């Protein structure tokens, strides 16, 4: 199940002082390198370079629309901001639950294994096509630039699932 779509674009002409007046804005120039505009239905990250991303979206359409909506919102405040690049889906995240338990110890022998996650009984895996996985005993948290690139990794990890035959 896909749980999050992230859209990216570039904008210009924004006024950071005006944006800082939007309710829910967090700006930590010495911490996270973006202005974060969080609402109930979206999170917008605006970088000083003009790169903008929208996360916390349940569909591709909502992700793209949220960038256009944000641009309209700041222009309605008096900004003269323009979209310099067409918004694109940059990343998707999902959760895959298997009918059984993932054999984490055996999965560590997989060539894509990168490290243990200390705070959970889980491991992290990375694939050359940009797929990143956190494997827990009953589910995967998977991130990629496209669903197609997720499928082979999901199928590969399915080989490590132990099903209860009782």
C-alpha positions in Angstrom: 0.0 0.0 0.0 1.4 3.4 -1.0 1.3 5.7 2.0 3.0 8.9 0.7 3.7 10.6 -2.6 6.3 13.4 -2.7 6.3 15.9 -5.5 9.1 18.3 -6.3 9.4 21.5 -8.4 11.4 24.7 -8.5 9.9 28.2 -7.9 11.2 31.7 -8.0 10.0 35.1 -6.9 9.0 34.0 -3.4 9.3 36.3 -0.4 10.5 34.3 2.6 9.4 37.0 5.1 5.9 36.8 3.8 5.9 33.0 3.9 7.1 33.0 7.5 3.7 34.7 8.3 1.7 31.6 7.2 0.3 29.7 10.2 2.2 26.4 10.8 5.5 27.6 9.4 8.7 26.4 11.0 12.0 27.9 9.9 15.3 26.7 11.4 18.1 28.0 9.3 20.7 26.2 11.5 18.8 22.9 11.5 16.7 21.5 8.7 17.7 23.5 5.6 14.2 24.4 4.5 11.2 26.4 5.6 8.5 23.9 6.6 4.9 24.8 6.0 2.7 22.1 7.7 -1.0 21.9 7.5 -3.5 19.1 8.3 -3.3 17.7 4.8 0.2 18.5 3.5 3.7 19.4 4.4 5.6 21.8 2.1 9.4 22.1 2.3 10.7 25.3 0.7 14.5 25.5 0.3 16.4 28.8 -0.2 17.4 27.6 -3.7 13.7 27.6 -4.7 13.4 23.8 -4.7 10.0 23.0 -3.2 8.6 19.6 -2.2 5.2 18.4 -1.0 4.8 15.4 1.2 2.1 13.7 3.2 0.0 13.1 0.0 -2.1 10.0 -0.6 -2.2 10.2 -4.4 0.1 11.5 -7.2 -2.6 14.0 -8.1 -2.8 15.4 -4.6 1.0 15.7 -4.5 1.2 17.8 -7.7 -1.9 19.8 -6.8 -0.5 20.7 -3.4 2.4 22.5 -5.0 0.1 24.5 -7.3 -2.2 25.3 -4.4 0.8 26.5 -2.3 2.0 28.7 -5.1 -1.5 30.2 -5.4 -1.7 30.7 -1.7 1.5 32.7 -1.5 0.6 34.7 -4.6 -2.7 35.5 -3.1 -0.7 37.0 -0.2 1.0 39.4 -2.6 4.0 37.4 -3.8 4.8 37.2 -7.5 6.0 33.7 -7.5 6.3 31.5 -10.6 6.8 27.7 -11.1 10.1 27.3 -12.8 9.8 23.6 -13.4 6.9 21.2 -13.9 6.1 19.4 -10.7 7.0 15.7 -10.8 6.7 12.8 -8.4 10.1 12.4 -6.9 9.5 9.7 -4.4 6.8 7.3 -3.1 6.7 5.4 0.1 4.7 2.4 1.0 4.2 -0.4 3.5 4.1 -4.0 2.5 2.8 -6.6 4.9 3.4 -10.2 4.3 1.4 -13.2 5.4 4.1 -14.6 7.7 7.3 -13.5 9.4 10.3 -12.1 7.5 13.4 -14.1 8.3 15.6 -11.1 9.1 18.7 -13.1 10.0 18.6 -14.8 6.6 17.9 -11.6 4.8 21.2 -10.2 6.2 23.0 -12.5 3.7 21.2 -10.6 0.8 23.7 -8.5 -1.2 21.4 -5.4 -0.7 21.7 -5.6 3.1 23.4 -2.4 4.5 22.9 -2.3 8.2 21.0 -3.3 11.3 18.6 -0.7 12.7 19.5 -0.6 16.3 16.3 0.6 17.8 14.1 -2.1 16.2 14.6 -5.7 15.3 15.0 -4.6 11.6 17.5 -4.1 8.9 18.0 -1.6 6.2 18.6 -2.5 2.5 19.5 -0.4 -0.5 19.1 -1.2 -4.2 21.0 0.3 -7.1 17.8 1.6 -8.7 17.2 3.9 -5.7 14.9 1.6 -3.7 15.5 1.8 0.1 13.9 -0.7 2.4 13.5 -1.1 6.2 12.6 -4.7 6.8 10.8 -5.5 10.1 9.6 -9.0 11.1 6.2 -8.6 9.5 6.4 -5.7 7.1 8.6 -3.6 4.8 8.7 0.2 4.7 9.8 0.9 1.2 10.8 4.1 -0.6 11.5 4.5 -4.3 11.1 7.0 -7.2 8.6 4.7 -8.9 6.3 1.8 -8.1 7.8 -0.3 -10.9 11.2 -0.2 -9.1 9.6 -1.4 -5.9 8.1 -4.5 -7.3 11.2 -6.6 -7.8 12.5 -5.8 -4.3 9.1 -6.8 -2.8 9.2 -10.0 -4.7 12.8 -10.8 -3.7 12.1 -10.2 0.0 9.0 -12.4 -0.3 11.4 -15.3 -0.7 12.5 -14.7 3.0 9.0 -14.9 4.4 8.3 -17.9 6.7 4.6 -18.8 6.7 2.9 -20.5 9.6 1.6 -23.8 8.2 -0.4 -24.8 11.3 
